[in-house]
Each structure stands twice: as structure tokens, then as C-alpha cells.
Amino acid sequence: MKKHPIFMSIGLWLLLCGFAWAGSWDARVRWVPDGDTLYLESGQKIRLKGIDAPETGGEKRAAQYHAFKSRQGLLDLVENRTLRLEAETLGADRFGRILAYARLPDNRMLNRVLIERGLAFFYPHSGQDQPHKEELLRSQKRAMHERRGFWGRLLTMPAAGNRYIGNSNSLRFHSLDCTYGQRIKQSNRVEFFNLRQAFSSGYAPGRNCTPWPLQ
């Protein structure tokens, strides 16, 4: 039975607005702005789920250490290749991005590969399924142990031996003198003896007062 044009138009409108069923689809990448984001040829903007990468900076912010190497590493993995994207929802976040896992043509999870190579770190957030969460954290611990990518410098810099305060609710950690860390409720406070322990425990650095060095 031939679909009526009005129903096809409604379906397209729902897709563009993000009101579409979750699932998986094949896509090719048009541009890579940083180590955890993809712009697809379709116009969709993908934020790779469960990971974060050093910030490339901007007009008023300096780039963080290893940011451009992380970006290049991601580009090398996806350039001229078809990816399989997997998302629980096609609705965009407040930055207009779809949170998704991506698989390379050989079926390796791109998110995990970036962590394995020390190009990105585990980033816990709501909506993560437990198997993927555990897989990414295990990969991070191996990368840290073998000092891959940015871990070689990050875990040996002076700040790596400092104590940090974590928030068990948000799973973010801060330096002890950070005002954001000092605001954490006592019931949610978790103290880490060093940077390795904080990352190994599945916490990620807060955006403010981050220990991450600059480029």
C-alpha cells in the first residue's frame, strides 16, 4: 500500500525534531571537531556516549593537554569509513547532540577503542547501561596501567599525587580547594588519595577546577 504524502511528511518532521524510535543506523562522518564528537554527513551531531576527551579550547580558552592528538586519533579511526551508530533515543541533548555508541566496520566499539588508546577517558552519566559502563571502565584501567596516550603524563605530573574530593551523586571529582568540591554534601563526599584512584573508581574530573594540564 502506497503511503500518503501527509504521513511521510509527519514522519520526517518527527525525525527532524528528535521524536523518533531508538535504534541503530549506518552513517559516515563529515567532520571531527574534537576527541569525542562527530558531525555526520546527514547533518546529525553525535556525542560519543560514556567518554570524554580533552577540550580543544576556543577564543577565550586554551586547549587542554593532548586535545589535538585525541581529535586526530578519532579522525584517523573514522575517516572514509561507515560507522554503525547505536542510540537509546534520537532526541538531541541541550547542545543539539545525539548520545550514541559507535561501531567500526570490524565491529569494535569506537568509544572503547578511544579509551584503550588513551585518547579519551570514561565519563559516567545518567542513561548508561551497566554492561557498557563496566566495559569502558575496565578499558580505562588497562590504559592507565600501561600509560597509553595521555596517561603517561597525567599520572606522573605533580598534581597526580594530590588528594581529590568526589561527589557520589554526580560521579565527578574536584581538587580539595575547588569551591565546587567544597559545596558537596557531606553524605555525598568521597575522598581520593590521588588522581589514579579517582579515575579508577569510575569518577571523571569536574569541568571547573579540573586537574587536567593545558597544552
C-alpha positions in Angstrom: 0.0 0.0 0.0 1.4 3.4 -1.0 2.0 5.8 1.9 0.1 9.0 1.7 2.4 12.1 1.4 1.0 13.7 4.6 2.1 10.7 6.7 5.5 10.7 5.1 5.8 14.5 5.9 4.8 13.8 9.6 7.4 11.1 9.9 10.1 13.3 8.5 9.0 16.1 10.9 9.2 13.7 13.9 12.7 12.6 12.8 14.0 16.1 12.5 12.6 17.1 15.8 14.1 14.1 17.6 10.8 12.3 18.2 11.9 9.0 16.6 12.3 5.5 17.8 15.7 4.5 19.2 17.8 2.0 17.2 20.9 1.8 15.1 21.8 3.1 11.7 24.8 3.4 9.4 26.5 6.7 8.9 29.6 8.4 7.5 31.4 11.3 9.2 31.7 14.7 7.7 33.8 16.4 10.4 35.5 15.7 13.7 35.7 18.8 16.0 37.3 17.2 19.0 38.1 13.8 20.5 34.5 12.8 21.4 32.2 14.4 18.9 31.2 13.5 15.3 29.4 15.5 12.7 27.7 13.1 10.3 27.1 13.6 6.6 23.4 13.5 7.4 23.8 16.7 9.5 23.4 14.9 12.8 25.8 15.7 15.6 26.9 12.7 17.7 28.4 12.9 21.2 30.1 9.5 21.8 28.4 8.1 24.9 30.3 7.3 28.1 33.5 9.0 27.2 35.1 12.5 27.4 38.2 13.9 25.8 40.5 16.8 26.5 39.0 20.1 25.4 40.4 21.8 22.2 39.6 25.2 23.7 38.4 28.3 21.8 38.8 32.0 21.5 38.8 32.5 25.3 40.0 29.1 26.5 43.4 27.4 26.0 43.4 23.9 24.7 44.0 21.1 27.2 46.9 18.7 27.0 46.5 16.0 24.3 43.3 17.6 22.9 44.5 17.8 19.3 46.1 14.3 19.4 42.8 12.9 20.7 41.0 14.7 17.9 43.4 13.4 15.3 43.2 9.9 16.8 39.4 9.9 16.4 39.7 11.3 12.9 42.1 8.5 11.9 39.6 5.9 13.1 36.5 7.2 11.3 37.7 8.9 8.2 36.3 7.4 5.0 34.6 4.6 7.0 31.0 3.7 7.6 30.1 3.5 11.3 27.2 1.8 13.0 25.6 4.2 15.4 23.6 2.9 18.4 21.4 5.2 20.4 18.6 4.7 23.0 16.9 7.8 21.8 17.3 10.0 18.7 16.3 13.1 20.7 19.1 15.7 21.0 20.5 17.0 24.2 20.7 20.7 25.1 23.7 21.1 22.8 21.9 19.5 19.9 23.8 16.2 20.1 22.6 12.6 20.0 24.3 10.4 22.6 25.4 7.2 20.9 27.8 4.3 20.9 29.6 3.8 17.6 31.0 0.6 16.0 33.8 0.5 13.4 33.4 -1.7 10.3 35.2 -4.6 12.2 32.5 -4.3 14.9 34.8 -2.8 17.6 33.2 -0.2 19.7 34.7 3.2 18.8 34.0 4.6 22.3 36.1 1.7 23.9 38.9 2.0 21.3 39.4 5.6 22.2 39.7 4.8 25.9 42.0 1.9 25.2 44.4 4.1 23.3 44.4 6.8 26.0 42.7 9.3 23.7 39.6 9.6 25.9 38.5 8.8 29.5 35.5 7.2 31.0 32.7 9.7 31.6 29.8 8.4 33.8 26.4 10.0 33.3 22.7 9.1 33.5 21.3 6.7 31.0 24.3 4.4 30.7 23.6 0.7 30.7 25.7 -1.3 33.1 27.5 -3.7 30.7 28.9 -0.8 28.6 29.7 1.1 31.7 31.8 -1.7 33.1 33.4 -2.4 29.8 34.6 1.2 29.3 35.9 1.4 32.9 37.9 -1.8 32.5 39.4 -0.5 29.3 40.4 2.7 31.1 42.1 0.8 33.9 44.2 -1.1 31.4 45.1 2.1 29.5 46.2 3.7 32.8 48.2 0.7 33.8 50.1 0.7 30.5 50.4 4.5 30.4 48.8 4.8 27.0 48.2 8.1 25.3 47.7 11.0 27.7 48.0 8.8 30.8 51.8 8.8 30.7 51.9 12.4 31.6 48.7 12.7 33.5 49.6 10.1 36.1 53.1 11.3 36.7 52.6 15.1 36.9 52.9 16.6 40.4 49.1 17.1 40.7 48.6 13.4 40.3 49.7 12.9 43.9 47.2 15.3 45.3 44.1 14.4 47.1 40.7 14.9 45.4 37.1 15.1 46.6 34.4 13.3 44.7 30.6 13.6 44.6 29.0 10.1 44.8 25.8 11.6 43.3 27.3 13.1 40.1 30.5 10.9 40.0 32.6 14.0 39.4 35.8 14.8 41.4 37.4 18.1 42.2 40.6 19.4 43.8 40.3 20.0 47.5 40.5 23.8 47.2 37.8 23.9 44.5 34.7 25.8 45.5 32.5 23.2 43.7 34.1 20.4 45.7 33.6 22.3 48.9 29.9 22.5 48.2 29.4 18.8 48.1 27.0 17.5 50.8 28.8 15.5 53.5 26.7 12.4 52.7 27.9 12.5 49.1 31.6 13.3 49.8 34.2 10.7 48.7 37.9 11.4 49.2 40.6 10.0 46.9 44.2 9.8 47.8 45.4 10.5 44.3 44.4 11.1 40.7 44.7 7.4 39.7 42.3 6.3 42.5 39.7 8.9 41.4 39.8 7.7 37.7 40.0 4.0 38.7 36.9 4.5 40.8 34.8 5.5 37.8 34.8 9.2 38.5 35.5 11.9 36.0 37.0 15.4 36.6 34.6 18.3 37.0 34.5 20.9 34.3 35.7 23.5 36.8 38.9 23.2 38.8 40.0 20.3 36.6 43.4 18.9 37.2 43.9 18.4 33.5 47.0 20.3 32.3 46.9 22.7 29.4 48.5 22.1 26.0 
